[in-house]
Amino acid sequence: MQTINLKDAKARFSSVVDEVVNGELVTITRHGKPVAALVSVEMAEAGRKAMASKRCSLVDHLRAFPGDLILERNPSPSRDLES
């Protein structure tokens, strides 16, 4: 997965699209924060088909999405518990 800032993505858009066509997932950032992701039409269609085949939770959808996305649970508590 590649991360690129918006200014660079605009400057070399054609080569970024070529990378996406070759299977790369590209995350675009603005001011250091992710704002968009570029995926191939094939990957987007696979994600849509996975969603259409069954009603699922967001986690199920992310797990069905093609690519090397790995979801791991954060072992830390969601909030501090005071005694």
Backbone atoms as SQL, in Angstrom:
CREATE TABLE atoms (id INTEGER PRIMARY KEY, chain TEXT, resi INTEGER, resn TEXT, atom TEXT, x REAL, y REAL, z REAL);
INSERT INTO atoms VALUES
  (1, 'A', 1, 'MET', 'N', 0.853, -1.161, 0.000),
  (2, 'A', 1, 'MET', 'CA', 0.000, 0.000, 0.000),
  (3, 'A', 1, 'MET', 'C', 0.904, 1.231, 0.000),
  (4, 'A', 2, 'GLN', 'N', 0.610, 2.157, -0.871),
  (5, 'A', 2, 'GLN', 'CA', 1.387, 3.377, -1.010),
  (6, 'A', 2, 'GLN', 'C', 0.591, 4.554, -0.483),
  (7, 'A', 3, 'THR', 'N', 1.265, 5.489, 0.168),
  (8, 'A', 3, 'THR', 'CA', 0.640, 6.711, 0.635),
  (9, 'A', 3, 'THR', 'C', 1.330, 7.878, -0.053),
  (10, 'A', 4, 'ILE', 'N', 0.530, 8.809, -0.562),
  (11, 'A', 4, 'ILE', 'CA', 1.060, 9.942, -1.306),
  (12, 'A', 4, 'ILE', 'C', 0.251, 11.178, -0.955),
  (13, 'A', 5, 'ASN', 'N', 0.921, 12.336, -0.879),
  (14, 'A', 5, 'ASN', 'CA', 0.157, 13.547, -0.565),
  (15, 'A', 5, 'ASN', 'C', -0.548, 14.051, -1.821),
  (16, 'A', 6, 'LEU', 'N', -1.563, 14.854, -1.625),
  (17, 'A', 6, 'LEU', 'CA', -2.420, 15.301, -2.716),
  (18, 'A', 6, 'LEU', 'C', -1.643, 16.057, -3.788),
  (19, 'A', 7, 'LYS', 'N', -0.733, 16.908, -3.374),
  (20, 'A', 7, 'LYS', 'CA', 0.054, 17.689, -4.333),
  (21, 'A', 7, 'LYS', 'C', 0.840, 16.774, -5.266),
  (22, 'A', 8, 'ASP', 'N', 1.508, 15.749, -4.698),
  (23, 'A', 8, 'ASP', 'CA', 2.272, 14.813, -5.523),
  (24, 'A', 8, 'ASP', 'C', 1.359, 13.948, -6.389),
  (25, 'A', 9, 'ALA', 'N', 0.192, 13.581, -5.849),
  (26, 'A', 9, 'ALA', 'CA', -0.747, 12.770, -6.624),
  (27, 'A', 9, 'ALA', 'C', -1.221, 13.541, -7.856),
  (28, 'A', 10, 'LYS', 'N', -1.488, 14.840, -7.689),
  (29, 'A', 10, 'LYS', 'CA', -1.905, 15.647, -8.835),
  (30, 'A', 10, 'LYS', 'C', -0.770, 15.795, -9.841),
  (31, 'A', 11, 'ALA', 'N', 0.452, 15.959, -9.355),
  (32, 'A', 11, 'ALA', 'CA', 1.592, 16.179, -10.241),
  (33, 'A', 11, 'ALA', 'C', 1.922, 14.943, -11.077),
  (34, 'A', 12, 'ARG', 'N', 1.693, 13.754, -10.505),
  (35, 'A', 12, 'ARG', 'CA', 2.017, 12.535, -11.255),
  (36, 'A', 12, 'ARG', 'C', 0.832, 11.571, -11.313),
  (37, 'A', 13, 'PHE', 'N', -0.330, 12.140, -11.584),
  (38, 'A', 13, 'PHE', 'CA', -1.572, 11.376, -11.585),
  (39, 'A', 13, 'PHE', 'C', -1.528, 10.170, -12.519),
  (40, 'A', 14, 'SER', 'N', -0.992, 10.349, -13.715),
  (41, 'A', 14, 'SER', 'CA', -0.952, 9.256, -14.680),
  (42, 'A', 14, 'SER', 'C', -0.164, 8.054, -14.150),
  (43, 'A', 15, 'SER', 'N', 0.970, 8.306, -13.529),
  (44, 'A', 15, 'SER', 'CA', 1.763, 7.192, -13.003),
  (45, 'A', 15, 'SER', 'C', 1.098, 6.567, -11.777),
  (46, 'A', 16, 'VAL', 'N', 0.380, 7.374, -10.987),
  (47, 'A', 16, 'VAL', 'CA', -0.363, 6.830, -9.840),
  (48, 'A', 16, 'VAL', 'C', -1.463, 5.892, -10.336),
  (49, 'A', 17, 'VAL', 'N', -2.167, 6.295, -11.382),
  (50, 'A', 17, 'VAL', 'CA', -3.211, 5.444, -11.957),
  (51, 'A', 17, 'VAL', 'C', -2.599, 4.152, -12.492),
  (52, 'A', 18, 'ASP', 'N', -1.437, 4.230, -13.129),
  (53, 'A', 18, 'ASP', 'CA', -0.760, 3.019, -13.614),
  (54, 'A', 18, 'ASP', 'C', -0.455, 2.067, -12.461),
  (55, 'A', 19, 'GLU', 'N', -0.022, 2.604, -11.337),
  (56, 'A', 19, 'GLU', 'CA', 0.267, 1.763, -10.166),
  (57, 'A', 19, 'GLU', 'C', -1.004, 1.091, -9.659),
  (58, 'A', 20, 'VAL', 'N', -2.105, 1.824, -9.645),
  (59, 'A', 20, 'VAL', 'CA', -3.390, 1.272, -9.184),
  (60, 'A', 20, 'VAL', 'C', -3.846, 0.156, -10.125),
  (61, 'A', 21, 'VAL', 'N', -3.691, 0.369, -11.425),
  (62, 'A', 21, 'VAL', 'CA', -4.069, -0.652, -12.404),
  (63, 'A', 21, 'VAL', 'C', -3.257, -1.927, -12.192),
  (64, 'A', 22, 'ASN', 'N', -2.026, -1.782, -11.733),
  (65, 'A', 22, 'ASN', 'CA', -1.157, -2.940, -11.482),
  (66, 'A', 22, 'ASN', 'C', -1.389, -3.567, -10.112),
  (67, 'A', 23, 'GLY', 'N', -2.444, -3.151, -9.417),
  (68, 'A', 23, 'GLY', 'CA', -2.821, -3.809, -8.168),
  (69, 'A', 23, 'GLY', 'C', -2.456, -3.071, -6.900),
  (70, 'A', 24, 'GLU', 'N', -1.819, -1.929, -7.004),
  (71, 'A', 24, 'GLU', 'CA', -1.417, -1.162, -5.827),
  (72, 'A', 24, 'GLU', 'C', -2.619, -0.410, -5.255),
  (73, 'A', 25, 'LEU', 'N', -2.724, -0.348, -3.960),
  (74, 'A', 25, 'LEU', 'CA', -3.717, 0.478, -3.284),
  (75, 'A', 25, 'LEU', 'C', -3.006, 1.764, -2.901),
  (76, 'A', 26, 'VAL', 'N', -3.526, 2.906, -3.299),
  (77, 'A', 26, 'VAL', 'CA', -2.877, 4.190, -3.047),
  (78, 'A', 26, 'VAL', 'C', -3.772, 5.032, -2.141),
  (79, 'A', 27, 'THR', 'N', -3.214, 5.455, -1.016),
  (80, 'A', 27, 'THR', 'CA', -3.921, 6.337, -0.099),
  (81, 'A', 27, 'THR', 'C', -3.421, 7.750, -0.334),
  (82, 'A', 28, 'ILE', 'N', -4.354, 8.691, -0.486),
  (83, 'A', 28, 'ILE', 'CA', -4.004, 10.089, -0.711),
  (84, 'A', 28, 'ILE', 'C', -4.241, 10.859, 0.579),
  (85, 'A', 29, 'THR', 'N', -3.244, 11.655, 0.957),
  (86, 'A', 29, 'THR', 'CA', -3.350, 12.425, 2.189),
  (87, 'A', 29, 'THR', 'C', -3.420, 13.923, 1.881),
  (88, 'A', 30, 'ARG', 'N', -4.039, 14.647, 2.794),
  (89, 'A', 30, 'ARG', 'CA', -4.061, 16.110, 2.746),
  (90, 'A', 30, 'ARG', 'C', -3.646, 16.584, 4.139),
  (91, 'A', 31, 'HIS', 'N', -2.610, 17.375, 4.192),
  (92, 'A', 31, 'HIS', 'CA', -2.061, 17.852, 5.461),
  (93, 'A', 31, 'HIS', 'C', -1.711, 16.679, 6.391),
  (94, 'A', 32, 'GLY', 'N', -1.221, 15.576, 5.789),
  (95, 'A', 32, 'GLY', 'CA', -0.786, 14.423, 6.564),
  (96, 'A', 32, 'GLY', 'C', -1.875, 13.467, 6.996),
  (97, 'A', 33, 'LYS', 'N', -3.129, 13.762, 6.669),
  (98, 'A', 33, 'LYS', 'CA', -4.238, 12.889, 7.080),
  (99, 'A', 33, 'LYS', 'C', -4.837, 12.202, 5.860),
  (100, 'A', 34, 'PRO', 'N', -5.101, 10.885, 5.931),
  (101, 'A', 34, 'PRO', 'CA', -5.702, 10.180, 4.798),
  (102, 'A', 34, 'PRO', 'C', -7.086, 10.739, 4.475),
  (103, 'A', 35, 'VAL', 'N', -7.323, 11.049, 3.184),
  (104, 'A', 35, 'VAL', 'CA', -8.615, 11.599, 2.770),
  (105, 'A', 35, 'VAL', 'C', -9.267, 10.802, 1.651),
  (106, 'A', 36, 'ALA', 'N', -8.490, 9.985, 0.939),
  (107, 'A', 36, 'ALA', 'CA', -9.054, 9.220, -0.172),
  (108, 'A', 36, 'ALA', 'C', -8.169, 8.005, -0.442),
  (109, 'A', 37, 'ALA', 'N', -8.765, 7.027, -1.133),
  (110, 'A', 37, 'ALA', 'CA', -8.007, 5.845, -1.549),
  (111, 'A', 37, 'ALA', 'C', -8.334, 5.557, -3.002),
  (112, 'A', 38, 'LEU', 'N', -7.311, 5.216, -3.763),
  (113, 'A', 38, 'LEU', 'CA', -7.507, 4.821, -5.154),
  (114, 'A', 38, 'LEU', 'C', -7.314, 3.317, -5.252),
  (115, 'A', 39, 'VAL', 'N', -8.298, 2.652, -5.836),
  (116, 'A', 39, 'VAL', 'CA', -8.218, 1.218, -6.078),
  (117, 'A', 39, 'VAL', 'C', -8.623, 0.962, -7.522),
  (118, 'A', 40, 'SER', 'N', -8.223, -0.184, -8.042),
  (119, 'A', 40, 'SER', 'CA', -8.598, -0.526, -9.406),
  (120, 'A', 40, 'SER', 'C', -10.098, -0.795, -9.481),
  (121, 'A', 41, 'VAL', 'N', -10.630, -0.701, -10.674),
  (122, 'A', 41, 'VAL', 'CA', -12.049, -0.996, -10.885),
  (123, 'A', 41, 'VAL', 'C', -12.327, -2.437, -10.460),
  (124, 'A', 42, 'GLU', 'N', -11.399, -3.323, -10.753),
  (125, 'A', 42, 'GLU', 'CA', -11.560, -4.741, -10.385),
  (126, 'A', 42, 'GLU', 'C', -11.720, -4.890, -8.867),
  (127, 'A', 43, 'MET', 'N', -10.874, -4.207, -8.092),
  (128, 'A', 43, 'MET', 'CA', -10.966, -4.299, -6.637),
  (129, 'A', 43, 'MET', 'C', -12.252, -3.656, -6.126),
  (130, 'A', 44, 'ALA', 'N', -12.656, -2.536, -6.718),
  (131, 'A', 44, 'ALA', 'CA', -13.884, -1.872, -6.303),
  (132, 'A', 44, 'ALA', 'C', -15.100, -2.750, -6.588),
  (133, 'A', 45, 'GLU', 'N', -15.132, -3.379, -7.757),
  (134, 'A', 45, 'GLU', 'CA', -16.247, -4.268, -8.109),
  (135, 'A', 45, 'GLU', 'C', -16.306, -5.468, -7.175),
  (136, 'A', 46, 'ALA', 'N', -15.144, -6.012, -6.837),
  (137, 'A', 46, 'ALA', 'CA', -15.124, -7.155, -5.911),
  (138, 'A', 46, 'ALA', 'C', -15.692, -6.739, -4.553),
  (139, 'A', 47, 'GLY', 'N', -15.357, -5.550, -4.105),
  (140, 'A', 47, 'GLY', 'CA', -15.901, -5.042, -2.845),
  (141, 'A', 47, 'GLY', 'C', -17.400, -4.838, -2.919),
  (142, 'A', 48, 'ARG', 'N', -17.880, -4.309, -4.052),
  (143, 'A', 48, 'ARG', 'CA', -19.321, -4.111, -4.230),
  (144, 'A', 48, 'ARG', 'C', -20.060, -5.443, -4.256),
  (145, 'A', 49, 'LYS', 'N', -19.496, -6.420, -4.949),
  (146, 'A', 49, 'LYS', 'CA', -20.143, -7.735, -5.021),
  (147, 'A', 49, 'LYS', 'C', -20.212, -8.379, -3.652),
  (148, 'A', 50, 'ALA', 'N', -19.149, -8.218, -2.872),
  (149, 'A', 50, 'ALA', 'CA', -19.144, -8.790, -1.526),
  (150, 'A', 50, 'ALA', 'C', -20.240, -8.152, -0.674),
  (151, 'A', 51, 'MET', 'N', -20.443, -6.856, -0.837),
  (152, 'A', 51, 'MET', 'CA', -21.490, -6.168, -0.082),
  (153, 'A', 51, 'MET', 'C', -22.877, -6.563, -0.562),
  (154, 'A', 52, 'ALA', 'N', -23.042, -6.729, -1.860),
  (155, 'A', 52, 'ALA', 'CA', -24.354, -7.057, -2.410),
  (156, 'A', 52, 'ALA', 'C', -24.766, -8.488, -2.103),
  (157, 'A', 53, 'SER', 'N', -23.790, -9.378, -1.936),
  (158, 'A', 53, 'SER', 'CA', -24.106, -10.784, -1.729),
  (159, 'A', 53, 'SER', 'C', -24.755, -11.048, -0.370),
  (160, 'A', 54, 'LYS', 'N', -24.462, -10.215, 0.588),
  (161, 'A', 54, 'LYS', 'CA', -25.065, -10.385, 1.913),
  (162, 'A', 54, 'LYS', 'C', -25.005, -9.062, 2.650),
  (163, 'A', 55, 'ARG', 'N', -25.896, -8.909, 3.559),
  (164, 'A', 55, 'ARG', 'CA', -25.843, -7.731, 4.424),
  (165, 'A', 55, 'ARG', 'C', -24.829, -8.045, 5.510),
  (166, 'A', 56, 'CYS', 'N', -23.835, -7.197, 5.611),
  (167, 'A', 56, 'CYS', 'CA', -22.780, -7.507, 6.576),
  (168, 'A', 56, 'CYS', 'C', -22.347, -6.254, 7.323),
  (169, 'A', 57, 'SER', 'N', -21.610, -6.486, 8.363),
  (170, 'A', 57, 'SER', 'CA', -21.093, -5.371, 9.144),
  (171, 'A', 57, 'SER', 'C', -19.902, -4.754, 8.418),
  (172, 'A', 58, 'LEU', 'N', -19.468, -3.618, 8.879),
  (173, 'A', 58, 'LEU', 'CA', -18.307, -2.954, 8.294),
  (174, 'A', 58, 'LEU', 'C', -17.080, -3.856, 8.382),
  (175, 'A', 59, 'VAL', 'N', -16.909, -4.529, 9.491),
  (176, 'A', 59, 'VAL', 'CA', -15.759, -5.419, 9.651),
  (177, 'A', 59, 'VAL', 'C', -15.818, -6.552, 8.633),
  (178, 'A', 60, 'ASP', 'N', -16.996, -7.139, 8.431),
  (179, 'A', 60, 'ASP', 'CA', -17.133, -8.196, 7.423),
  (180, 'A', 60, 'ASP', 'C', -16.788, -7.660, 6.037),
  (181, 'A', 61, 'HIS', 'N', -17.246, -6.455, 5.747),
  (182, 'A', 61, 'HIS', 'CA', -16.958, -5.846, 4.445),
  (183, 'A', 61, 'HIS', 'C', -15.455, -5.641, 4.277),
  (184, 'A', 62, 'LEU', 'N', -14.789, -5.117, 5.284),
  (185, 'A', 62, 'LEU', 'CA', -13.347, -4.889, 5.183),
  (186, 'A', 62, 'LEU', 'C', -12.580, -6.193, 5.039),
  (187, 'A', 63, 'ARG', 'N', -13.031, -7.228, 5.710),
  (188, 'A', 63, 'ARG', 'CA', -12.363, -8.528, 5.584),
  (189, 'A', 63, 'ARG', 'C', -12.548, -9.116, 4.189),
  (190, 'A', 64, 'ALA', 'N', -13.677, -8.835, 3.537),
  (191, 'A', 64, 'ALA', 'CA', -13.952, -9.357, 2.205),
  (192, 'A', 64, 'ALA', 'C', -13.267, -8.545, 1.115),
  (193, 'A', 65, 'PHE', 'N', -12.793, -7.361, 1.434),
  (194, 'A', 65, 'PHE', 'CA', -12.189, -6.486, 0.441),
  (195, 'A', 65, 'PHE', 'C', -10.845, -7.068, 0.013),
  (196, 'A', 66, 'PRO', 'N', -10.606, -7.134, -1.297),
  (197, 'A', 66, 'PRO', 'CA', -9.349, -7.708, -1.771),
  (198, 'A', 66, 'PRO', 'C', -8.156, -6.851, -1.376),
  (199, 'A', 67, 'GLY', 'N', -7.028, -7.463, -1.318),
  (200, 'A', 67, 'GLY', 'CA', -5.816, -6.744, -0.961),
  (201, 'A', 67, 'GLY', 'C', -5.221, -7.321, 0.297),
  (202, 'A', 68, 'ASP', 'N', -4.220, -6.661, 0.810),
  (203, 'A', 68, 'ASP', 'CA', -3.502, -7.186, 1.966),
  (204, 'A', 68, 'ASP', 'C', -3.883, -6.470, 3.254),
  (205, 'A', 69, 'LEU', 'N', -5.137, -6.072, 3.342),
  (206, 'A', 69, 'LEU', 'CA', -5.631, -5.407, 4.528),
  (207, 'A', 69, 'LEU', 'C', -5.815, -6.435, 5.635),
  (208, 'A', 70, 'ILE', 'N', -5.168, -6.223, 6.757),
  (209, 'A', 70, 'ILE', 'CA', -5.264, -7.146, 7.884),
  (210, 'A', 70, 'ILE', 'C', -5.806, -6.364, 9.077),
  (211, 'A', 71, 'LEU', 'N', -6.894, -6.854, 9.625),
  (212, 'A', 71, 'LEU', 'CA', -7.500, -6.203, 10.783),
  (213, 'A', 71, 'LEU', 'C', -7.083, -6.933, 12.048),
  (214, 'A', 72, 'GLU', 'N', -6.556, -6.192, 12.979),
  (215, 'A', 72, 'GLU', 'CA', -6.178, -6.778, 14.257),
  (216, 'A', 72, 'GLU', 'C', -6.856, -5.985, 15.360),
  (217, 'A', 73, 'ARG', 'N', -7.262, -6.674, 16.380),
  (218, 'A', 73, 'ARG', 'CA', -7.940, -6.015, 17.477),
  (219, 'A', 73, 'ARG', 'C', -6.922, -5.312, 18.361),
  (220, 'A', 74, 'ASN', 'N', -7.263, -4.118, 18.777),
  (221, 'A', 74, 'ASN', 'CA', -6.432, -3.359, 19.693),
  (222, 'A', 74, 'ASN', 'C', -6.662, -3.929, 21.093),
  (223, 'A', 75, 'PRO', 'N', -5.610, -4.457, 21.723),
  (224, 'A', 75, 'PRO', 'CA', -5.801, -5.106, 23.028),
  (225, 'A', 75, 'PRO', 'C', -6.001, -4.132, 24.185),
  (226, 'A', 76, 'SER', 'N', -5.755, -2.862, 23.994),
  (227, 'A', 76, 'SER', 'CA', -5.898, -1.908, 25.100),
  (228, 'A', 76, 'SER', 'C', -7.376, -1.643, 25.377),
  (229, 'A', 77, 'PRO', 'N', -7.706, -1.318, 26.618),
  (230, 'A', 77, 'PRO', 'CA', -9.105, -1.029, 26.941),
  (231, 'A', 77, 'PRO', 'C', -9.583, 0.214, 26.211),
  (232, 'A', 78, 'SER', 'N', -10.869, 0.250, 25.921),
  (233, 'A', 78, 'SER', 'CA', -11.417, 1.376, 25.181),
  (234, 'A', 78, 'SER', 'C', -11.473, 2.653, 26.011),
  (235, 'A', 79, 'ARG', 'N', -11.394, 2.536, 27.315),
  (236, 'A', 79, 'ARG', 'CA', -11.343, 3.715, 28.184),
  (237, 'A', 79, 'ARG', 'C', -10.692, 3.313, 29.496),
  (238, 'A', 80, 'ASP', 'N', -10.211, 4.292, 30.183),
  (239, 'A', 80, 'ASP', 'CA', -9.592, 4.034, 31.472),
  (240, 'A', 80, 'ASP', 'C', -10.659, 3.761, 32.515),
  (241, 'A', 81, 'LEU', 'N', -10.447, 2.714, 33.264),
  (242, 'A', 81, 'LEU', 'CA', -11.374, 2.377, 34.344),
  (243, 'A', 81, 'LEU', 'C', -10.723, 2.782, 35.661),
  (244, 'A', 82, 'GLU', 'N', -11.391, 3.645, 36.387),
  (245, 'A', 82, 'GLU', 'CA', -10.855, 4.086, 37.671),
  (246, 'A', 82, 'GLU', 'C', -11.400, 3.183, 38.771),
  (247, 'A', 83, 'SER', 'N', -10.544, 2.861, 39.720),
  (248, 'A', 83, 'SER', 'CA', -10.942, 1.981, 40.820),
  (249, 'A', 83, 'SER', 'C', -11.643, 2.731, 41.903);
